[in-house]
Amino acid sequence: MKKKVILALSLALLVTVYSTVTQAKRPQKSMIVEELPPCEMSVEALKKLKARTLQEDNPEDFIALGEIYRIGSCEDRNYFRARELFEYAYELDPDNKRARQTLVNFYLNGIGGFKDIEKAQKMILQLAEDGDAETQFEVAGHYLNGTLEFEPDIKLASKWFLAAAENGLPQGYRSIGKIYEFGMRTDVNMDVARGWYERGARAGDPFAMQDYADTLYESNDDEAKDRAYEWYKKAIDGGVHSAAHRLSKYYETGRVVPRNDEVAYFYLEIARRYGADVSRDMRNFLGVLPVEKRDELDLVVDNFLEANEPVYETYGVE
């Protein structure tokens, strides 16, 4: 039960998307000098842009001028004026994704002196229904956790995770897998979870590759454990260095691949550097690999990590 509570909290924290705005404490003005972006528009061009917003009904002109006031380039920053301009653009073209995304941010966070969660929620749903994968993933998280004014609904959460995945965000498959692996608002079902992890893995999500490999490795099926090697290797190649610990076991024991203590140590050292507790495993190499060889392999790991940056998950379920 304790594990489920922890995982539920983790889920609530980690189901985030690219459009999530991080709230931070505002620094004292006396301590910093804000560096505004340079103005990339001539005085004449700015005058013409302002004139067009008075004479014409082109939503892109309102967005361009609103962005100038939002970021504080060419004009003093004015969130109230920026919000008005984006609202004009939205009125002219309700399907304009840029206007909707910006207004969602404004309404959720009260930017520009106006906060309206209900209005933001409607816009988020419209973006999701229009096929924006990142917003679909966000909506799924809201339905899963009951955030904003979304009522918790596991079926709708799964629906939107799946929609996001089918629109190019394969992490959606993995998130459904996590729901069933840990029984988030549903019963635990490892077979179902494994199926979703496999879909995510085959769709190219390296984190799903590791999860799929874990479910295979932890099964009582020797053939499945053998297949896990391939997916751990793909996860490593995809930048998920935490898969290195299990991968080292294959080389240490000679399972699937010929036994190779040097390669086993290489992967184990990668895992150690990314926080895995490998102290017991490391002791196995003290009498097998001399200090000089371990030092040499440490340099190989240095070169590997320098050339292969790890990927970190910024959304989904960890």
Secondary structure, DSSP 8 states (H G I E B T S, - for coil): -HHHHHHHHHHHHH---TT---------GGG---------S-HHHHHHHHHHHHH---HHHHHHHHHHHHHTSSS---HHHHHHHHHHHHHH-TT-HHHHHHHHHHHHHTTTS---HHHHHHHHHHHHHTT-HHHHHHHHHHHHHT-TT----HHHHHHHHHHHHHTT-THHHHHHHHHHHHTSSS---HHHHHHHHHHHHHTT-HHHHHHHHHHHHTSS-HHHHHHHHHHHHHHHHTT-GGGHHHHHHHHHHTSSS---HHHHHHHHHHHHHTT---HHHHHTTTTTS-HHHHHHHHHHHHHHHHHS------SS--
